[in-house]
Amino acid sequence: KDIQALEAQQGHDVKFIQPEPGFVFKIFECETKKKVVINVCMSESIDKPTRTMATVEGKRGETISLPHVANHARVEVDKSGCSCTVHDVLFHPAALGEAQIKKRVKQTLMSTAMESVEKLS
């Protein structure tokens, strides 16, 4: 509440989101080989995914829009006692529910999460 009040004084409308767990995956930075942990979480505060039909290069198919929010990195210690960079990327629960059923949707969530983390780096 104190942070919200301080931000409001500066003209910022801040909303804090309490994410629910989804799944975790790990990648390694190419140059440093440092482990990066990406927590894919969910929240009803994030917009639901949407689908549209599209034609690209003469091929008709479905595109999906995956609204999401990613936080800036934080450093934590992993199970082996080594430091690692951690990011949380939040999607709507409907996206994670579909990812449990469809491998391709899970891969798309992971790709989207990685792209968001790269943009923040």
C-alpha positions in Angstrom: 0.0 0.0 0.0 2.9 2.4 0.8 4.4 1.8 -2.6 1.0 2.4 -4.3 0.6 5.6 -2.4 4.1 6.8 -3.4 3.5 5.9 -7.0 0.1 7.7 -7.0 1.8 10.9 -5.7 4.0 10.7 -8.8 1.0 10.3 -11.1 1.4 6.6 -11.7 -1.4 4.1 -11.5 0.2 0.9 -10.2 -1.5 -2.4 -9.8 0.2 -5.3 -7.9 -0.5 -8.8 -9.2 -0.2 -11.9 -7.1 0.7 -14.6 -9.7 -0.2 -18.2 -9.4 2.4 -20.9 -10.3 2.4 -22.5 -13.7 5.6 -24.2 -14.8 9.3 -23.4 -14.9 12.0 -23.8 -17.5 15.7 -23.0 -17.6 17.9 -21.6 -20.3 21.6 -20.6 -20.4 23.0 -17.3 -21.6 25.1 -17.9 -24.7 28.1 -15.8 -23.7 28.3 -16.3 -20.0 26.7 -19.7 -19.7 24.8 -18.4 -16.7 21.6 -20.1 -15.8 18.3 -18.2 -16.4 15.2 -19.5 -14.7 11.8 -18.5 -16.3 8.8 -18.9 -14.1 5.7 -19.1 -16.3 2.9 -17.9 -14.0 -0.8 -17.0 -14.4 -3.1 -14.3 -13.3 -6.7 -13.4 -14.1 -5.4 -9.8 -14.3 -3.8 -10.6 -17.7 -6.0 -10.5 -20.8 -7.2 -13.8 -22.2 -5.5 -15.1 -25.4 -7.2 -14.4 -28.7 -7.2 -16.3 -32.0 -7.7 -15.0 -35.5 -7.6 -16.6 -38.9 -4.9 -15.2 -41.2 -3.4 -15.9 -44.7 0.4 -15.7 -44.9 2.2 -16.4 -48.2 -1.0 -18.1 -49.5 -1.4 -20.3 -46.5 -4.4 -20.0 -44.3 -4.0 -20.6 -40.6 -4.7 -19.5 -37.1 -2.7 -16.9 -35.2 -2.8 -16.5 -31.4 -2.2 -13.4 -29.4 -0.8 -14.1 -26.0 -1.0 -11.0 -23.7 1.6 -11.2 -20.9 3.6 -9.3 -18.4 7.3 -9.9 -17.6 9.2 -8.6 -14.7 12.8 -7.4 -14.6 15.5 -9.9 -13.5 16.3 -10.8 -10.0 19.2 -12.9 -8.7 18.4 -15.9 -6.6 20.3 -19.0 -5.4 19.4 -22.3 -7.1 19.1 -25.7 -5.4 22.8 -26.3 -5.9 23.7 -23.1 -4.2 24.7 -21.2 -7.4 23.4 -17.8 -8.3 21.0 -17.6 -11.2 18.9 -14.9 -12.9 15.1 -15.4 -12.4 12.2 -13.9 -14.4 8.5 -14.2 -13.9 6.3 -14.1 -17.0 2.6 -14.0 -16.5 -0.2 -15.2 -18.8 -3.9 -15.6 -18.4 -4.9 -19.0 -16.8 -6.6 -20.0 -20.1 -3.3 -19.9 -21.9 -1.6 -22.2 -19.3 -4.6 -24.5 -19.3 -4.4 -24.9 -23.1 -0.6 -25.4 -22.8 -1.2 -28.4 -20.5 -3.2 -30.0 -23.3 -1.4 -28.9 -26.4 2.4 -29.2 -26.7 2.5 -26.6 -29.5 0.8 -24.0 -27.3 3.3 -24.7 -24.4 6.2 -24.2 -26.9 4.6 -20.9 -28.0 4.3 -19.7 -24.4 7.9 -20.6 -23.8 9.1 -18.8 -26.9 7.0 -15.7 -26.0 8.4 -15.8 -22.5 12.0 -16.0 -23.8 11.5 -13.1 -26.2 10.1 -11.0 -23.4 13.0 -11.8 -21.1 15.5 -10.9 -23.9 13.8 -7.6 -24.4 14.3 -6.7 -20.8 18.0 -7.6 -20.8 
